[in-house]
Amino acid sequence: MEYSEDNKQEPLTGESSGNKLEEEEKEVEEIQLKDPPLPATFGLIILIALVYGVTCFPTFQRPARWAIEMGAYYSPSIVINGEWWRLITPNLMHWNLGHILSNGFGLWVFGRMIEPLMGTRNMIYLFVISGLSSSLAMLTMDTAGIYWQSDVPAIVAGASGIDYGVMAAAFTILLLVRRRLAPEGFTKDLRGMVVLLLVYTYLNLSDGHLAIFAHLGGFLGGLAFALAYYRLLTQKARKNPYGWGIDTKL
């Protein structure tokens, strides 16, 4: 919309009014066709790429020994030595190029589903909570002496726990919003998302070195965050005289 230089408004005829409405509708359609900005999602992808470059230099085949010894998840170092930063840093490290590409792709796929609704700040909260819950799930199992495909605590790295947290949040919020706003398509969407979850999980299970407890912990962390977010979102919508709208977010 533009204003004339003298700030005077001409009366609109029926034809000019109709043309103006068509122009505005076209403008809205063009905006909707554009990919929404994803600063948190792309920011995390860039961050893990930078960490990969630093930790895997110069071969880019595997993290250097110093990086593994300082930053990878290893429960004895956390519990005995008090190296609590290992609950966060493993989420930014990756073992090889295929590892980082698969996790980066997962972040992009699921992040673009949910960040436009949640906003950048809440997306960052989701990343942190998913990453922490992923590491804490592994630490809980290791402390209890329950290991996956091993008899000793494993050295773990990768952003897949965050991937599963973002996926859980995306599925949960989108399905709950869909059930409220368009219940006729809820069952179809639910089936589609379950299939996507199973396919993504199968692809991860094909890796013999999968840290299953990290994935499960990240998923549960993302699910818990999504349910809390949706509850607050619903409370806000109830206070809004216009109900649920496109800009209903926290």
C-alpha positions as CSV (number, residue, x, y, z in Angstrom):
1,M,0.0,0.0,0.0
2,E,1.2,3.5,-0.9
3,Y,0.2,7.0,0.1
4,S,0.2,9.9,-2.3
5,E,2.6,12.8,-1.6
6,D,-0.1,15.2,-0.5
7,N,-1.6,12.5,1.8
8,K,-5.1,13.0,0.2
9,Q,-7.3,10.0,-0.5
10,E,-9.3,9.8,-3.7
11,P,-12.7,8.3,-3.5
12,L,-12.6,4.8,-5.0
13,T,-14.9,3.9,-7.8
14,G,-16.2,0.3,-8.1
15,E,-13.7,-0.6,-10.8
16,S,-10.7,0.9,-9.0
17,S,-11.8,-0.7,-5.7
18,G,-12.0,-4.1,-7.4
19,N,-8.6,-3.7,-9.0
20,K,-7.0,-2.7,-5.7
21,L,-8.5,-5.8,-4.0
22,E,-7.2,-8.0,-6.8
23,E,-3.7,-6.5,-6.4
24,E,-3.8,-7.1,-2.6
25,E,-4.9,-10.7,-3.1
26,K,-2.1,-11.2,-5.6
27,E,0.4,-9.7,-3.2
28,V,-0.7,-12.1,-0.4
29,E,-0.4,-15.1,-2.7
30,E,3.1,-14.1,-3.7
31,I,4.1,-13.7,0.0
32,Q,2.6,-17.1,0.8
33,L,4.6,-18.8,-2.0
34,K,7.9,-17.5,-0.6
35,D,9.8,-19.7,1.9
36,P,9.4,-18.3,5.4
37,P,12.6,-17.1,7.1
38,L,14.1,-19.7,9.4
39,P,16.9,-18.0,11.4
40,A,17.0,-20.5,14.2
41,T,17.0,-23.6,12.0
42,F,19.5,-22.2,9.5
43,G,21.6,-20.8,12.3
44,L,21.9,-24.2,14.0
45,I,22.7,-25.9,10.6
46,I,25.5,-23.4,10.0
47,L,26.8,-23.8,13.6
48,I,27.1,-27.6,13.3
49,A,28.7,-27.2,9.9
50,L,31.3,-24.8,11.5
51,V,31.9,-27.2,14.4
52,Y,32.3,-30.1,11.9
53,G,34.9,-28.1,9.9
54,V,36.9,-27.2,13.1
55,T,36.8,-30.6,14.8
56,C,37.3,-32.7,11.6
57,F,40.1,-30.6,10.1
58,P,42.1,-31.5,8.0
59,T,40.8,-34.9,6.9
60,F,37.0,-34.1,7.4
61,Q,36.5,-37.9,7.8
62,R,36.4,-38.1,11.6
63,P,36.7,-35.6,14.6
64,A,40.2,-35.1,15.8
65,R,41.3,-36.9,19.0
66,W,41.3,-33.7,20.9
67,A,37.7,-32.9,19.9
68,I,36.5,-36.3,21.0
69,E,38.4,-36.1,24.3
70,M,37.1,-32.6,25.0
71,G,33.5,-32.6,23.6
72,A,31.9,-35.9,22.8
73,Y,29.4,-37.5,25.1
74,Y,31.0,-40.0,27.6
75,S,29.2,-40.6,30.8
76,P,32.2,-41.4,33.0
77,S,33.7,-38.0,32.1
78,I,30.5,-36.3,33.1
79,V,29.8,-38.2,36.3
80,I,33.3,-38.7,37.6
81,N,35.1,-35.7,36.2
82,G,32.2,-33.3,36.4
83,E,32.5,-32.3,32.7
84,W,28.9,-31.3,32.4
85,W,29.4,-29.3,29.1
86,R,29.4,-32.8,27.5
87,L,25.6,-32.7,27.8
88,I,25.5,-29.9,25.2
89,T,28.6,-30.2,23.0
90,P,27.9,-33.6,21.6
91,N,24.8,-32.3,19.9
92,L,27.1,-30.1,17.7
93,M,29.6,-32.7,16.7
94,H,29.4,-35.3,14.0
95,W,31.4,-38.4,13.0
96,N,31.6,-38.0,9.2
97,L,30.1,-36.1,6.3
98,G,27.2,-38.5,5.8
99,H,26.3,-38.1,9.5
100,I,26.2,-34.3,9.4
101,L,24.3,-34.3,6.1
102,S,21.6,-36.6,7.3
103,N,21.1,-34.6,10.6
104,G,21.3,-31.3,8.8
105,F,18.6,-32.4,6.3
106,G,16.4,-33.6,9.2
107,L,16.7,-30.2,10.9
108,W,15.8,-28.4,7.7
109,V,12.8,-30.7,6.9
110,F,11.2,-30.5,10.4
111,G,12.4,-27.0,11.3
112,R,10.6,-25.5,8.3
113,M,7.4,-27.2,9.5
114,I,7.4,-25.5,12.9
115,E,9.6,-22.4,13.1
116,P,7.2,-20.2,11.2
117,L,4.6,-21.0,13.8
118,M,6.7,-21.0,16.9
119,G,9.1,-18.2,16.1
120,T,12.9,-17.9,16.5
121,R,13.1,-17.6,20.3
122,N,10.9,-20.6,21.0
123,M,12.7,-22.6,18.3
124,I,16.0,-22.0,20.2
125,Y,14.4,-23.1,23.4
126,L,13.2,-26.3,21.6
127,F,16.8,-27.0,20.4
128,V,18.3,-26.6,23.8
129,I,15.6,-28.7,25.6
130,S,15.8,-31.5,22.9
131,G,19.6,-31.6,23.1
132,L,19.7,-31.7,26.9
133,S,16.9,-34.3,27.2
134,S,18.8,-36.4,24.6
135,S,22.0,-36.3,26.6
136,L,20.2,-36.8,30.0
137,A,18.4,-39.8,28.6
138,M,21.7,-41.4,27.7
139,L,23.2,-40.5,31.1
140,T,20.3,-42.0,32.9
141,M,20.6,-45.3,31.1
142,D,24.4,-45.4,31.5
143,T,24.1,-44.7,35.2
144,A,21.6,-47.5,35.5
145,G,23.9,-49.8,33.6
146,I,21.6,-50.1,30.6
147,Y,23.5,-49.9,27.3
148,W,22.4,-50.2,23.7
149,Q,24.4,-52.6,21.5
150,S,27.3,-52.4,23.9
151,D,28.5,-53.6,27.3
152,V,30.2,-50.3,28.3
153,P,29.3,-46.6,28.1
154,A,29.6,-45.4,24.5
155,I,31.2,-42.3,23.1
156,V,28.4,-40.4,21.3
157,A,28.1,-37.3,19.1
158,G,25.5,-36.0,16.7
159,A,22.4,-33.7,16.4
160,S,19.9,-36.5,15.9
161,G,18.5,-36.0,19.4
162,I,17.6,-32.5,18.4
163,D,16.2,-33.8,15.1
164,Y,13.8,-36.1,17.0
165,G,12.9,-33.3,19.4
166,V,12.0,-30.9,16.5
167,M,10.2,-33.7,14.7
168,A,8.1,-34.5,17.8
169,A,7.3,-30.8,18.3
170,A,6.3,-30.3,14.7
171,F,4.1,-33.4,14.6
172,T,2.4,-32.6,17.9
173,I,1.7,-28.9,17.3
174,L,0.7,-29.2,13.7
175,L,-1.7,-32.2,14.4
176,L,-3.2,-30.4,17.4
177,V,-3.8,-27.2,15.5
178,R,-5.1,-29.2,12.5
179,R,-7.6,-31.0,14.8
180,R,-8.9,-27.7,16.1
181,L,-9.0,-25.7,12.8
182,A,-9.6,-28.4,10.2
183,P,-10.7,-31.7,11.9
184,E,-11.9,-33.3,8.6
185,G,-8.2,-33.8,7.5
186,F,-6.8,-34.8,10.9
187,T,-6.8,-38.5,10.4
188,K,-5.1,-38.3,7.0
189,D,-2.4,-36.0,8.3
190,L,-1.9,-38.3,11.3
191,R,-1.3,-41.3,9.1
192,G,1.1,-39.3,6.9
193,M,3.1,-38.1,9.9
194,V,3.3,-41.6,11.4
195,V,4.6,-43.0,8.1
196,L,7.2,-40.2,7.9
197,L,8.2,-41.0,11.5
198,L,8.6,-44.7,10.8
199,V,10.6,-44.1,7.6
200,Y,12.9,-41.7,9.3
201,T,13.4,-44.0,12.2
202,Y,14.0,-47.0,9.9
203,L,16.7,-45.0,8.1
204,N,18.4,-44.3,11.4
205,L,18.1,-47.9,12.7
206,S,20.0,-49.0,9.6
207,D,23.0,-47.6,11.2
208,G,24.5,-50.1,13.6
209,H,25.9,-47.4,15.8
210,L,22.6,-45.7,16.6
211,A,22.3,-44.1,20.0
212,I,18.6,-45.1,20.5
213,F,18.3,-43.6,24.0
214,A,19.5,-40.2,22.7
215,H,16.8,-40.3,20.0
216,L,14.2,-41.3,22.4
217,G,15.2,-38.6,25.0
218,G,15.2,-35.9,22.3
219,F,11.8,-37.0,21.1
220,L,10.3,-36.9,24.6
221,G,11.9,-33.6,25.3
222,G,10.4,-32.1,22.1
223,L,7.0,-33.7,22.8
224,A,6.9,-32.2,26.3
225,F,7.9,-28.7,25.0
226,A,5.3,-28.9,22.3
227,L,2.5,-29.8,24.6
228,A,3.4,-27.0,27.0
229,Y,3.7,-24.6,24.1
230,Y,0.3,-25.6,22.7
231,R,-1.4,-25.2,26.1
232,L,0.0,-21.6,26.3
233,L,-1.1,-21.0,22.7
234,T,-4.6,-22.2,23.5
235,Q,-4.8,-20.0,26.5
236,K,-3.7,-17.0,24.4
237,A,-6.3,-17.8,21.7
238,R,-9.1,-17.9,24.3
239,K,-8.2,-14.4,25.4
240,N,-8.1,-13.2,21.8
241,P,-11.6,-11.9,20.7
242,Y,-10.8,-13.1,17.2
243,G,-9.9,-16.6,18.3
244,W,-7.3,-18.6,16.4
245,G,-5.6,-16.5,13.7
246,I,-2.6,-16.8,11.5
247,D,-0.6,-14.6,13.9
248,T,-1.5,-16.6,17.0
249,K,1.9,-17.4,18.5
250,L,3.8,-16.8,21.7
